[in-house]
Amino acid sequence: MGFGQLLRNITVTQTDSVSGQTLMETIVTGPGAYYESGGGAREFRGLLGVPAAWRATQLITDVIGGIPWHAYEEEPSGLALRRYPTPRLLVDPAGVDTRVTTYSSWAMDLIWHGNAIAIIWSRDAEGEPDIVIPVPAEYAFVKRVGINDNLPAFVPGEIIYLIGQEAYAARDILHIKGLCRPGATRGLGVLEQHFDTLSLDIEQRKQARAATGAGIPLGVLKSEDPDLTQTDADELSTVWASRQATRRVAVLNASTTFTPLAWNPTESQLLDARKFGHVEMALVFGVDPEWLGSGQSTETYRNIEQSGIELIRRSSLHGHLARFEATLSAQLRPGSVARANLDSVQRADTHGRYESHKLGIDSGFLTDDEARAIENMPPLTPEQRKLIKANRPAPPAPFGGSTPAKPAPGDLKGKV
């Protein structure tokens, strides 16, 4: 299939095999692309212009794209050993783009559209995807084949993907599916579920810009001329507005006065509405409002240290990562699983790491060389090992007294 075929407008009619309900969806490709679902257009790029939406998207996608991904082989003993070399799907899946670009773009589609899609172009000797072609989620449709569908290459009930002018079997597609109802073939995203909320934020910004950008103070232009006609009143208002907008001096006669109306964003509740919009955006994207710059920080230094851990535990990032791991694992050979390496996100500060290493070494479940490996340092040399052993303090005395002196061999004679 040529890529030109992929960039045509597509109209797809989907029929639910259980309820019989029919839904027509249209993709309009090219610059400013959008999609229509059930007759309602849903734009994507323009909504990224909402600062809070952009920040929330960037926060999640940067983590998913930036962290390393590894494959592990499950052993009969229950241990999981890391595979070497790492499968290409987890290192360089698209070839033309870096892993960071590919994974972060998948993450953005997963957030906004509820689905991340790629065509599996080739597989290696073990059957694992070797090269994939990421496809924007709005260009792909998924459905179950119906009895009356004219698709002889597929059987009724089979899930297929319609991309461009081609139909693909599920085995030829990598599909990371977001939150969905049981049995649904596609996930739900921010674009579909919260389009009105995002549009409201844009409208509020337009109102704020209109209220403050014209340079015309709000007020009442009052004339005491009893012979003033509506035409004269409209002309007076137009001239007044023109003078104020261009910062020129306006001259009023004795029968005309201007009374300004006190106005500021707080009094009009516009500022409060926009602050509440930050909270709504945080709820929509599943992040902490403070991470979107709400300006109401109560974090202590300790809390800031734990931001990486909180990002994993308390945000929607945990769910997105779980969906990535499950989908990627299903593409690997049997017995292998894909895991995101979150050490860089949850990594403590230098003092905290060294305290943890010391606790592990003193407790006996971590060796010096294992701690050094965590810090990307080579194993100790024999000279370093002798020096550490000489300088390491003796183990603490047991509770209740000092360590008893070791008896000399002769002191044990005659004792039972």
C-alpha positions as CSV (number, residue, x, y, z in Angstrom):
1,M,0.0,0.0,0.0
2,G,1.4,3.4,-0.9
3,F,1.4,6.1,1.7
4,G,-0.6,8.3,-0.6
5,Q,-3.5,6.0,-0.2
6,L,-3.3,6.5,3.5
7,L,-3.9,10.2,3.2
8,R,-7.4,10.1,1.5
9,N,-10.6,11.0,3.2
10,I,-12.3,7.8,4.4
11,T,-15.9,7.1,5.3
12,V,-16.5,3.9,7.3
13,T,-19.8,2.5,8.4
14,Q,-19.5,0.3,11.5
15,T,-22.3,-2.1,12.6
16,D,-22.2,-3.6,16.1
17,S,-22.6,-7.3,15.7
18,V,-24.6,-7.6,18.9
19,S,-26.9,-4.6,19.0
20,G,-27.1,-4.0,15.2
21,Q,-26.4,-0.3,15.7
22,T,-24.8,1.4,12.8
23,L,-22.3,4.3,13.1
24,M,-20.8,6.2,10.2
25,E,-17.4,7.8,10.8
26,T,-15.4,10.0,8.5
27,I,-11.7,10.9,8.5
28,V,-10.7,14.2,6.9
29,T,-6.9,14.1,6.3
30,G,-4.4,16.7,5.6
31,P,-3.4,19.9,7.5
32,G,-5.8,20.6,10.4
33,A,-7.1,17.0,10.3
34,Y,-10.1,16.1,12.4
35,Y,-12.5,13.3,12.6
36,E,-16.2,13.0,12.7
37,S,-18.0,10.5,14.9
38,G,-21.8,10.3,14.8
39,G,-21.9,13.6,12.9
40,G,-19.8,15.7,15.3
41,A,-16.4,17.0,14.3
42,R,-13.7,16.7,16.9
43,E,-10.5,18.8,16.3
44,F,-7.2,17.7,17.8
45,R,-4.4,20.1,17.1
46,G,-6.2,23.3,18.1
47,L,-7.0,21.9,21.6
48,L,-3.3,21.3,22.2
49,G,-3.1,25.1,22.3
50,V,-4.7,25.1,25.7
51,P,-1.6,25.5,27.9
52,A,-2.8,23.1,30.7
53,A,-3.7,20.5,28.1
54,W,-0.3,20.8,26.4
55,R,1.6,20.6,29.8
56,A,-0.4,17.5,30.9
57,T,0.2,15.8,27.6
58,Q,3.9,16.6,27.6
59,L,4.3,15.5,31.2
60,I,3.0,12.0,30.5
61,T,4.4,11.5,27.0
62,D,7.9,12.6,28.0
63,V,8.1,10.0,30.7
64,I,6.8,7.2,28.5
65,G,9.1,8.2,25.6
66,G,12.1,8.9,27.8
67,I,12.3,5.8,30.0
68,P,14.2,2.7,28.9
69,W,12.2,-0.4,28.0
70,H,13.6,-4.0,28.6
71,A,12.5,-7.5,28.0
72,Y,12.7,-10.3,30.6
73,E,12.5,-14.0,30.2
74,E,10.4,-15.8,32.8
75,E,12.2,-18.8,34.4
76,P,10.5,-21.9,35.9
77,S,11.9,-20.8,39.3
78,G,9.8,-17.6,39.1
79,L,12.8,-15.3,38.4
80,A,12.7,-13.0,35.4
81,L,16.1,-12.6,33.7
82,R,16.7,-9.7,31.4
83,R,17.0,-10.6,27.7
84,Y,20.1,-9.6,25.7
85,P,20.0,-8.1,23.2
86,T,16.8,-6.1,23.8
87,P,14.2,-6.8,21.1
88,R,14.1,-4.1,18.5
89,L,10.4,-3.4,19.3
90,L,11.6,-1.9,22.6
91,V,14.6,-0.1,21.2
92,D,14.0,1.1,17.7
93,P,10.6,0.0,16.5
94,A,10.0,2.4,13.6
95,G,13.5,2.8,12.2
96,V,13.0,6.2,10.7
97,D,12.3,7.8,14.1
98,T,14.0,7.3,17.5
99,R,12.3,5.3,20.2
100,V,11.6,8.5,22.2
101,T,9.7,9.9,19.2
102,T,7.8,6.8,18.5
103,Y,6.8,6.0,22.1
104,S,5.9,9.5,23.0
105,S,3.7,9.9,19.9
106,W,2.0,6.6,20.8
107,A,1.4,8.0,24.3
108,M,-0.1,11.2,22.9
109,D,-2.6,9.3,20.7
110,L,-3.4,7.0,23.7
111,I,-4.2,10.0,25.8
112,W,-6.2,12.0,23.3
113,H,-7.8,9.3,21.2
114,G,-7.7,6.4,23.6
115,N,-5.9,4.2,21.1
116,A,-2.3,4.0,19.7
117,I,-1.9,2.1,16.4
118,A,0.9,0.7,14.3
119,I,1.1,-1.6,11.4
120,I,3.5,-4.5,11.9
121,W,5.5,-4.4,8.7
122,S,7.9,-7.3,9.3
123,R,8.8,-9.9,11.9
124,D,12.1,-11.5,12.8
125,A,12.9,-15.2,12.9
126,E,11.3,-15.6,16.3
127,G,8.1,-14.0,15.1
128,E,8.6,-10.7,17.1
129,P,7.8,-7.4,15.3
130,D,11.0,-6.1,13.7
131,I,9.7,-3.0,12.0
132,V,6.4,-1.2,12.6
133,I,4.7,1.8,10.9
134,P,3.0,4.0,13.5
135,V,-0.4,5.3,12.2
136,P,-2.2,8.3,13.7
137,A,-5.2,6.9,15.6
138,E,-7.7,9.1,13.8
139,Y,-6.7,7.4,10.5
140,A,-7.5,3.9,11.8
141,F,-10.9,2.2,12.5
142,V,-11.5,-1.1,14.2
143,K,-14.6,-3.2,13.9
144,R,-15.9,-6.8,14.0
145,V,-16.6,-8.3,10.7
146,G,-20.4,-8.7,10.2
147,I,-22.2,-11.4,8.3
148,N,-23.2,-9.0,5.5
149,D,-19.8,-7.4,5.1
150,N,-18.2,-7.9,1.7
151,L,-14.8,-9.0,3.2
152,P,-14.1,-12.5,1.9
153,A,-10.6,-12.5,3.4
154,F,-12.0,-12.4,6.9
155,V,-14.5,-14.5,8.9
156,P,-17.6,-13.0,10.7
157,G,-16.8,-11.9,14.2
158,E,-13.1,-11.3,13.4
159,I,-11.6,-8.0,14.5
160,I,-10.1,-6.0,11.6
161,Y,-8.5,-2.6,11.2
162,L,-9.4,-0.3,8.3
163,I,-6.5,2.0,7.5
164,G,-6.6,4.0,4.2
165,Q,-8.0,1.7,1.6
166,E,-6.7,-1.5,3.3
167,A,-8.1,-3.9,5.8
168,Y,-5.7,-5.5,8.3
169,A,-6.1,-8.5,10.6
170,A,-5.6,-8.0,14.3
171,R,-2.4,-10.0,14.2
172,D,-0.8,-7.5,11.8
173,I,-1.6,-4.5,14.1
174,L,-0.1,-3.3,17.3
175,H,-3.0,-1.7,19.2
176,I,-2.6,-0.1,22.6
177,K,-6.1,0.4,23.8
178,G,-7.1,2.8,26.5
179,L,-10.0,2.8,28.9
180,C,-13.1,1.1,27.4
181,R,-16.3,-0.8,28.1
182,P,-16.2,-4.6,28.3
183,G,-16.0,-6.1,24.8
184,A,-15.3,-2.7,23.1
185,T,-13.0,-2.8,20.1
186,R,-11.6,0.7,20.7
187,G,-10.6,2.8,23.7
188,L,-11.9,6.2,24.9
189,G,-9.7,9.3,25.0
190,V,-9.8,12.8,26.2
191,L,-10.8,14.1,22.7
192,E,-14.0,12.1,22.6
193,Q,-15.0,12.4,26.3
194,H,-13.9,15.9,27.2
195,F,-14.1,17.9,24.0
196,D,-16.6,20.4,25.6
197,T,-14.4,21.0,28.6
198,L,-11.4,21.8,26.5
199,S,-13.5,24.0,24.2
200,L,-14.8,25.9,27.2
201,D,-11.2,26.8,28.3
202,I,-10.5,28.2,24.8
203,E,-13.7,30.2,25.0
204,Q,-12.7,31.6,28.3
205,R,-9.4,32.7,26.9
206,K,-11.2,34.4,24.0
207,Q,-13.4,36.3,26.4
208,A,-10.5,37.4,28.5
209,R,-8.6,38.6,25.4
210,A,-11.7,40.5,24.2
211,A,-12.2,42.1,27.5
212,T,-8.6,43.3,28.0
213,G,-7.3,43.6,24.5
214,A,-9.4,46.3,22.9
215,G,-8.3,49.0,25.3
216,I,-11.8,50.4,25.7
217,P,-13.0,50.8,29.3
218,L,-16.4,49.4,30.0
219,G,-18.9,52.1,31.0
220,V,-22.0,54.1,30.1
221,L,-21.9,57.0,27.6
222,K,-24.8,59.2,28.6
223,S,-26.3,62.1,26.7
224,E,-28.7,64.6,28.2
225,D,-29.7,66.0,24.8
226,P,-33.4,65.4,24.5
227,D,-33.2,65.7,20.7
228,L,-30.7,62.9,20.4
229,T,-31.8,60.3,17.8
230,Q,-30.8,56.6,17.8
231,T,-28.7,57.3,14.7
232,D,-26.8,60.1,16.5
233,A,-26.4,57.9,19.6
234,D,-24.9,55.1,17.5
235,E,-22.5,57.5,15.8
236,L,-21.5,58.9,19.2
237,S,-20.8,55.4,20.5
238,T,-18.8,54.5,17.4
239,V,-16.6,57.7,17.6
240,W,-16.0,57.1,21.3
241,A,-14.9,53.5,20.8
242,S,-12.7,54.5,17.9
243,R,-10.9,57.2,19.9
244,Q,-10.3,54.8,22.9
245,A,-9.1,51.9,20.8
246,T,-6.5,54.1,19.1
247,R,-5.5,55.8,22.4
248,R,-6.6,59.3,21.2
249,V,-8.2,62.0,23.3
250,A,-12.0,62.1,23.2
251,V,-13.8,65.4,23.6
252,L,-17.4,65.4,25.0
253,N,-19.7,68.4,25.2
254,A,-21.5,69.6,28.3
255,S,-24.5,67.4,27.7
256,T,-22.5,64.1,27.4
257,T,-20.8,62.3,30.1
258,F,-19.0,58.9,30.4
259,T,-19.3,56.9,33.5
260,P,-16.8,54.0,33.7
261,L,-17.9,50.7,35.2
262,A,-15.4,49.1,37.7
263,W,-14.2,45.9,36.2
264,N,-11.4,43.5,36.8
265,P,-11.0,39.7,36.1
266,T,-11.6,38.8,39.7
267,E,-14.8,40.7,40.1
268,S,-16.2,39.3,36.9
269,Q,-15.2,35.7,38.1
270,L,-13.3,35.2,34.9
271,L,-10.0,34.7,36.7
272,D,-11.6,32.2,39.1
273,A,-13.2,30.4,36.2
274,R,-9.8,30.0,34.6
275,K,-8.2,28.7,37.8
276,F,-11.0,26.2,38.1
277,G,-10.2,25.3,34.5
278,H,-6.7,24.2,35.6
279,V,-8.3,21.8,38.1
280,E,-10.7,20.4,35.5
281,M,-7.7,19.9,33.1
282,A,-5.9,18.0,35.9
283,L,-8.9,15.8,36.4
284,V,-9.3,15.2,32.6
285,F,-5.6,14.1,32.2
286,G,-5.2,12.5,35.6
287,V,-2.4,14.6,37.0
288,D,-2.0,16.8,40.1
289,P,-3.2,20.3,39.5
290,E,0.1,21.7,40.9
291,W,1.9,20.0,38.0
292,L,-0.1,22.2,35.7
293,G,1.0,25.4,37.4
294,S,-2.1,26.1,39.5
295,G,-0.1,28.4,41.7
296,Q,-1.3,26.9,44.9
297,S,1.7,24.9,46.0
298,T,1.8,23.6,49.5
299,E,4.6,21.1,48.9
300,T,7.5,20.8,51.3
301,Y,11.0,19.9,50.2
302,R,10.4,16.3,51.1
303,N,7.3,16.1,48.9
304,I,9.1,17.6,46.0
305,E,11.8,14.9,46.3
306,Q,9.0,12.3,46.0
307,S,7.4,13.9,42.9
308,G,8.8,11.1,40.7
309,I,7.2,8.4,42.8
310,E,4.0,10.4,43.1
311,L,3.8,10.8,39.4
312,I,3.8,7.0,39.0
313,R,1.4,6.2,41.8
314,R,-1.1,9.0,41.8
315,S,-1.4,10.0,38.1
316,S,-2.9,8.3,35.1
317,L,0.7,7.5,34.0
318,H,0.6,4.2,35.9
319,G,-2.4,3.0,33.8
320,H,-0.8,4.1,30.6
321,L,2.4,2.3,31.4
322,A,0.5,-0.9,32.3
323,R,-1.3,-0.8,28.9
324,F,2.0,-0.3,27.1
325,E,3.6,-3.2,29.0
326,A,0.7,-5.6,28.4
327,T,0.5,-4.8,24.6
328,L,4.2,-5.0,24.0
329,S,4.5,-8.2,26.0
330,A,1.8,-9.8,23.9
331,Q,4.0,-9.1,20.8
332,L,7.1,-10.8,22.2
333,R,7.9,-14.5,22.0
334,P,6.2,-16.8,24.6
335,G,7.7,-16.5,28.1
336,S,9.0,-12.9,27.5
337,V,7.5,-9.8,29.1
338,A,8.2,-6.1,28.4
339,R,8.8,-3.8,31.4
340,A,9.4,-0.1,31.7
341,N,12.5,0.8,33.7
342,L,11.3,3.5,36.1
343,D,14.5,3.9,38.0
344,S,15.2,7.3,36.3
345,V,11.8,8.6,37.4
346,Q,11.8,7.3,40.9
347,R,15.6,7.8,41.5
348,A,16.3,9.4,44.8
349,D,18.8,12.2,45.4
350,T,22.4,11.3,46.0
351,H,22.2,11.3,49.8
352,G,19.1,9.2,49.8
353,R,20.6,6.6,47.5
354,Y,23.8,6.3,49.5
355,E,21.9,5.8,52.7
356,S,19.9,3.0,51.0
357,H,23.1,1.4,49.8
358,K,24.6,1.5,53.3
359,L,21.5,0.0,54.8
360,G,21.5,-2.8,52.3
361,I,25.2,-3.6,52.7
362,D,25.0,-3.4,56.6
363,S,22.0,-5.8,56.5
364,G,23.8,-8.3,54.3
365,F,21.4,-8.4,51.3
366,L,23.5,-6.1,49.1
367,T,27.2,-6.4,48.4
368,D,29.6,-3.5,47.7
369,D,29.9,-4.4,44.0
370,E,26.1,-4.7,43.6
371,A,25.7,-1.2,45.1
372,R,28.4,0.1,42.8
373,A,26.6,-1.4,39.8
374,I,23.5,0.5,40.7
375,E,25.5,3.7,40.5
376,N,27.1,2.6,37.2
377,M,30.5,2.1,38.8
378,P,33.0,-0.8,38.1
379,P,33.6,-3.5,40.7
380,L,36.1,-2.9,43.5
381,T,39.7,-3.7,42.8
382,P,41.6,-5.9,45.3
383,E,43.4,-2.9,46.7
384,Q,40.1,-1.0,47.2
385,R,38.6,-4.0,48.9
386,K,41.4,-4.3,51.4
387,L,41.2,-0.6,52.2
388,I,37.4,-0.7,52.8
389,K,37.7,-3.7,55.0
390,A,40.4,-2.0,57.1
391,N,38.4,1.2,57.5
392,R,34.9,-0.3,57.9
393,P,33.8,0.0,61.6
394,A,33.2,-3.1,63.6
395,P,29.6,-4.4,63.8
396,P,27.6,-2.9,66.7
397,A,27.6,-4.5,70.1
398,P,24.6,-6.6,71.1
399,F,21.9,-4.9,73.1
400,G,22.5,-4.6,76.8
401,G,26.3,-4.4,77.0
402,S,29.6,-4.5,75.2
403,T,30.8,-7.3,73.1
404,P,32.4,-9.9,75.3
405,A,36.1,-10.6,74.7
406,K,36.9,-13.8,72.9
407,P,38.4,-16.3,75.4
408,A,41.9,-17.5,74.8
409,P,42.2,-21.2,73.9
410,G,43.8,-22.0,77.3
411,D,40.9,-20.6,79.2
412,L,38.6,-23.4,78.0
413,K,40.6,-26.2,79.6
414,G,38.8,-28.1,82.3
415,K,35.4,-26.4,81.5
416,V,32.4,-28.4,80.5
